[in-house]
Amino acid sequence: MPAAGCAVLAAMLLLPLPPPLHAAKRCPGRCLCYESSDLVDCRSRGLVRVPPRVPRGTWLLDLNGNQLTEVQRGSFAGLWALKVLLVSNNSIQTLQPQFHAIATLYISAPQCLSSLRFLERLDLSSNRLRGLPRDFSQSLSSLQELQLARNLLRDLDSASLAGLGHLRKLDLSHNRILAVDVAAFGGLFRLSLLDLSGNGLTELGDGVLSRQQRLEVLLLGRNNISRIGTRALAPLRSLRLFGLRGNQLEHIRFKTFLALQTTSTHLQLSLNPWTCDCELQRVFSKIRDMRRLHVDDYQELRCGAPARQAGSLLAALDSQLCIAETASVLVITITVILAVVGTLMKAERDRSKNKQTAGDADSERPEQ
């Protein structure tokens, strides 16, 4: 190799390599810190608590897939720049437990979140949370997306979500929620997506979504819903997708969907035990005639009753349902008419017979 080439190579070897990790800033020992993006990666490190020494300028902190069971007071102190906090696939039962001697599985006072006033996305999915405290949202006023799927939540307190006025996406799917308080979502007037699928809800009552005029996606699949309030959908002026697959709906009211004043809404209604009768056929006929409503899975709707039609596709029967009912009504009508005619004819025969008997009696009397 020429002397000049050797000199250049030697000079290049002496140059410092750009560090993939923070060189000047502190970084948790078992994590990776990327200076160019202010991202701290602590995924799947076997951590049992939130690591210390997270750089103050961190924008995203990823703690997914660890073994956290609680988040203690001050865990995120000083992280004012944090926008995204990912803590899914852990075993978190509490946030900031007040009394370690008490075996509670509820999130306690959220002082551990008090530094996160500028947080925009929080992912707590796939943990073991059983409830939210009343002041859960107190320090999360900038939050836009909250993931709470696949926990053990049973109910929702309106106060626990009251401070989330900027929230746009709320995922509560695959929990154990049996009912939603009428005021639970009262403060979430910017909400555009609400996922409550995979819970135990039995109805969608009037007033539950009274403040959700901006809601675009409502997912309620795989619950036990058998009733939808007549005015439950009326406030939803922006709804584009309404998912109701896999519930216990047997009938629906046309008034319920007539109250939905949107430009275009797609409905998902399969995997329900529909009672296939003329009334249901008329409701779906009216819905399908409305340009703004689209039943995406109409061809997949199956009958749950009556027994002779169980398992049949509604689309294959709908033209027959009202014909059969009309025929039944016609048969009943004809039967009634025949019965009336028969009664009238019998009455006429009896009258004629009585008249003839009276005439014979007069003819047999002796002349005076």
Summary of the structure (lengths in Angstrom):
residues: 368
radius of gyration: 35.1
end to end distance: 165.7
largest distance: 168.9
contacts: 1094
relative contact order: 0.05
helix: 25%
strand: 14%
